[in-house]
Amino acid sequence: MSSYLYLRGEKTRSFAVDVHPVVLLNMADHYMRRTEHQPHRVIGTLLGRVNVDGTVEITESFPVPHSETMDEVAVDIEYHKTMYELSRRVSTDEVIGWYATGDGGEPDENSVLIHEFYCREVASGIVPVHLLLSMAPNNSGNGDPSAKKTTSVYRKSSTDFVRAYISCGLRIGDQVLNTEFQPVQVGVISGIPEAVGYEALLDTCRHVERSDLRCVSSELDNLKSSLEQLLRLLEKVESYTQQVLQGTRKGDISVGRYISDTLSMIPQLDSTSIEKLFGDQLRDVLMILYLDKLIWANAKLAEKFLMVAAGES
Amino acid sequence: MNSILAKARRAALSQTPRICRVQLEGLVVLKIIRHCTENYPTPVTGQLLGMDNDQVLEITSCYAFPQDDDDNSERESSQSKYQMDMMRCVREVNIDHQVVGWYQSTANQLGSFLTGPWLETQFAYQDNLINAVCLVYDPQKTSDCTLGIRAYRLRESFLELFGKGDLSSLSLQRHEIDSRSMIEELPVTIHNSSLAKVLLEYLARQPYRTPGLPTNFLKEDSFMVEEQEEYETMAFVNRLRITDSSNYESALQYLSYDLDELAKDQNKYTLFLRNFSRAKALQADALRRKRLENLAKGEEKVPEQEILAQLLSNEPPRLESKLLIHEIEEYSKTLEQIIAGNIIKQFANGSVEVQSPRILFDNP
């Protein structure tokens, strides 16, 4: 008769990791530049910060050269230290963990060794995070955007693509028996400028003809597409509400609340005052435009006149 | 000896093909944005790495320069040590370690960058590397949800003049350089490796959080997820925001400040012109006399250009006013764009607001 012994890990509270897109791209870039001695795994240091609410935000990363055999791992500690010092001069981010690219498997024994090294490197009070980007060929279906897949397949493979772990020791009393990698939730986070940059990148890689930066950075074109997108979303909401009203679909209370909140944000003004505001604003803007053109013309003329004066003489 | 070396170097430089296009790796875009955003509103700079491949300059990596405020000499040495260390590290992990230029974020909100120091830095780059470019990142434009990255370099004719330090109006005119043609913009294309494309597509299928923007994921069972495979990108919301009037105000303030400076410069210049025309009359006399002398001696005529150049030698510097005019043009162009967008947004807004909210709630 067998009996199980249930051990509790040190950190069992929920733990969330947020990654900036630049980190993931950096990892991919590093993987592309791997040497022939590194068949699948490249590793690097993750930099970031722990937010007030306890979430870990990974903002930067840099590659670290390493070599490994079946039973030995050598990480270039000197390199890691130099790079960290250099990066400290441009930002305040601290070492927060490490990343590796893998062939789709789970963290292995060598990961434990590397993880131990990073446990010593992080500042006290920080639990190092291990970010694993799987490069396995069986996930490559993910990489073909044209291939139509069912949502469930996407879900499954996409959760596999980027994974994060924290390690926790399994212990009885004070004695550590083993460590295990515990998967934690990974989210993608970015500031507004980064989101804009990311969207531009996505746009250029989906439409080859728009790979010219001037296409994605034309303000008026972008405005047009934004308005179209807004219209599309409004139509979607409209069709949804129609369906709910006709009873063909079960309504979601939270969605309804969103819609009513949004509609109540429209200021209630009578049409005359709106027209007045509208007209005033338009006149102001046109006035500025006129002034702006005038200044431009004058500056242009000034330049020409001074040139002519020197040239004639 | 040195001059021979310099000449040989120049000859070698002139044989490398000039680039006409910049190919930017997606990673670099995000890295630059990240660095500049962290330090906003302080303007920052950094180094671009890559290689020039025939007529295309490939920018494949970059790193940030530290912002030190120690005293000058110390800073310079620590800067160069930083760069050397960084280059060594970069080489070790197989990243391209050839410097191909630098990047900079603009300081004020209208995206102007052309200043004296900028010209000097860019000149130093291009003097060594004929194909060096500067990527200018505009944080304000990007926050308004349009990616603002452009590539610039000095025009060849201006580069030559700037190197000689000869920026009198005479030579500027001879080379047909005005405020527009000091620098040129290069077209930029964005390139992503296949792996990066996979990642970008993967991210499009992830719930994506951006503080300050509405979230793009609702609960699993709500209508957003069921119908589509990917999440809506939400950055466009910011694009629809109407610029408030304080933006115009500060833009106009910048403009009027520049106009003041320009007027000051013009006053100085007209003073110089008055003196110049007075001196010219005297000089014409001298010229005539000299010609007669030369004729008597049977020598060649004194070239008139030379005398003109001599007269213009104490001309007040012209570069300043060129930069100012360029800045004014840049400002007014940006302002125009903001206004154009705003008028559209206003009409879109107006069409929503004239309807009474009651109508929206009432179900037909």
Interface residues (C-beta under 8 A of the other chain):
Chain A: D18 H20 P21 V22 L24 L25 N26 A28 D29 H30 Y31 M32 R33 R34 T35 T59 E60 F62 P63 V64 P65 D76 Y79 T82 M83 L86 R89 V90 S91 M135 N142 G143 P145 K149 T151 Y154 S158 F161 V162 G187 V188 I189 S190 G191 I192 P193 E194 A195 V196 G197 Y198 E199 A200 L201 L202 T204 C205 S211 D212 L213 R214 V216 S217 S218 E219 L220 N222 L223 S225 S226 L227 Q229 L230 L233 K236 Y240 L245 R249 D252 S254 V255 Y258 L263 S264 I266 P267 Q268 L269 S271 I274 E275 F278 Q281 L282 D284 V285 I288 L289 L291 D292 K293 I295 W296 A299 K300 A302 E303 L306 M307 A309 A310 G311 S313
Chain B: L24 E25 G26 L27 V29 L30 K31 I33 R34 H35 C36 T37 E38 S61 A64 F65 P66 Q67 D68 Y82 D85 M86 C89 E92 V93 N94 I95 P139 K141 T142 S143 D144 C145 T146 L147 G148 I149 R150 S169 L170 L172 Q173 D178 S179 P187 V188 T189 I190 H191 N192 S193 S194 L195 A196 K197 V198 L199 L200 E201 Y202 L203 A204 R205 Q206 P207 Y208 R209 T210 P211 G212 L213 L218 K219 D221 S222 F223 E227 E229 E232 T233 M234 A235 F236 N238 R239 L240 S245 Y248 L252 L255 L259 L262 Q266 Y269 L273 F276 S277 K280 L308 L312 E315 S321 K322 I325 I328 E329 S332 L335 E336 Q337 I339 A340 G341 N342 I343 I344 K345 Q346 A348 G350 V352 E353 V354 S356 P357 L360 F361 N363
